[in-house]
Structure formats: C-alpha cells, structure tokens
Amino acid sequence: METSLTERTTWRDYYELCKPNVVWLMILTAIVGMCMATTGVVDPRVVIFASLGIALCSGSAAAINHLADQHVDAVMARTASRPIVKGKIDSQSAAIFAFVLCSVGMLILLTQVNALTAWLTLASLVGYAFIYTLYLKRATPQNIVIGGLAGAMPPLLGWTAVTNQIDGHALLLVLIIFAWTPPHFWALAIARKEEYAKVEIPMLPVTHGSRYTAQHILLYTLMLFVATLLPVATGMSSWLYLIGASILGAIFIFQAVTLLRTMKNSDAMKMFRFSIVYLMAIFPIMLLDHYLLPKVLF
C-alpha cells in the first residue's frame, strides 16, 4: 500500500534518501584509491568529476534501497523515520530521482572520467540496489558477505579513475572493505535481531543465533587484520600505516572478543560504531603514509 504524503517535502528529504553518511564514507575511500594510484598529485579535475559521478550513482543505489525496503523500514525502529516511510516522498518521485541521479552520474563518468570507471560504478550500483536489496537480502543469511562486494568497490573506482586500469593494489583496498563489511553489519544485526526477525529478513543472528554470529564476527575481524597487513607486504604502504593498522586492528579484535564473551547488545552497538571510526581512520592513515613515505608501485 502506497504511503500517503503527510508533510511538506524539502531538499533535505531527498538528501536523506541518498544515505549521505554512507556515500561520504564511500567517497573518502574512493579518493584514497585515486591518491594511492599515483606517486604524484592527482589531477583535481579527476578528483572532482570522479567523486561527483560515484557519489551520484551511490545516491541512486541508496534511493532504490529506500524504495524497495519501504515496507520493511516501516516496521523497524532504526528505519521508521526514513522519507518514504514518513510519507515525505512518494514511490514514483523516489524512482524518478534515483533514475536521474544514475543517469547524470554515468554521464559524468563516461564523458569526464573514463568508461572503465563508469561501467564498474554501474556494476556496483546494480549489485547493491538490485542483486543485494531485491534478492540476496531476503534469500540467504550470507547476504551481507556476498553483497558486500558492491559496497567495497569505491577504492577500485577511484584507482581506475586515475589509471584507467585495474591493478592488484587496488584490489587489496577492495579486500579490506570486503572483509570489514561482515563484522560491521553483523554487529548491528545482533543488536537489532528481533527487528530483523519481525520482518522475516534472514540475517545471520536470526537464522543461526547471536553467539554463532559473534563467532563469525571474530573470524572476519581476524581476516580483516590480515588483509590490512597486505599493503605493507606488497610494498604499497610502509611502517606508518603498519602501526596505525595494527593499533586499529587490535582494538577491533578486542571488541569482537568482548562481544563474544558478553553477548550484550550494548557491546554489539559499541563495535558497530567503532567499525565506522575504524574505516574512517585506516584509509586516511594509509594516505598519510603514502605521501610522507612515498613508494614506487610495481
């Protein structure tokens, strides 16, 4: 049943439809990918147009997610205030908005950046907005693992925006976010287990229990720690990044162990919040290492 409009729509409602906090984090990792792709300074024009194109397509994917999940969002406390659920934006307007964002974003990437980045960005959009949201999310408790690849793409998109080619070092950056996604999202899923069960979304805590999920959170956190050391092992990063990644990784592992020991929702939310800080910190530290201790990429 279509939600009726109950409040005056403003630009802030459309802005919220784009999940701006998520998009800004994606752009941060994309810009780091751009900078890591060269030992010099990235062309400001590339940074501006690539970031804008990626942001618009990411916002489009988020809007499609809001549109597809509106009935589920209405039941869950965490999402009950989203614009479509509150009746601030109707489904048709959200669909048109998503289409326009995607079209403009692709046009910018195709004409101002390069085709490789454009098509990889579109693939990421399709992966998140359609394959994950419309199918995987409701089909398997491994939804966030399989679908997490789409959300891990921004560093690769940034890299290809500069080099117009896929490089193994860029894939290492993708691997870091890919390994980070399960502990990040499963921590939230443990704290919101009852809500996911209510809307019959088979998140891992719902299908296999919170303790089983906490065990897998610890496993993926250990995998993440190893993945964050690979840039040093391959010569892309040096000791400054190694120190930062080790400290952040140790804190993340400690929180995973704490969650497994206590199984408290408060510890799950604490880990979820730290996971965001973790990603916002580790990539800038990598960038700082890159420019203070320049390497030669082979």
Sequence and secondary structure as in RCSB ss.txt:
>XXXX:A:sequence
METSLTERTTWRDYYELCKPNVVWLMILTAIVGMCMATTGVVDPRVVIFASLGIALCSGSAAAINHLADQHVDAV
MARTASRPIVKGKIDSQSAAIFAFVLCSVGMLILLTQVNALTAWLTLASLVGYAFIYTLYLKRATPQNIVIGGLA
GAMPPLLGWTAVTNQIDGHALLLVLIIFAWTPPHFWALAIARKEEYAKVEIPMLPVTHGSRYTAQHILLYTLMLF
VATLLPVATGMSSWLYLIGASILGAIFIFQAVTLLRTMKNSDAMKMFRFSIVYLMAIFPIMLLDHYLLPKVLF
>XXXX:A:secstr
      S   HHHHHHHT HHHHHHHHHHHHHHHHHT SS   HHHHHHHHHHHHHHHHHHHHHHHHHTHHHHHH
STTTTTSTTTTTSS HHHHHHHHHHHHHHHHHHIIIII HHHHHHHHHHHHIIIIIIIIIIHHH TTHHHHHHHH
HT HHHHHHHHHHSS  HHHHHHHHHHHHHHHHHHHHHHHHTHHHHHHTT   HHHHH HHHHHHHHHHHHHHHH
HHHHHHHHTTSS HHHHHHHHHHHHHHHHHHHHHHHH  HHHHHHHHHHHHHHHHHHHHHHHHHHHHS     
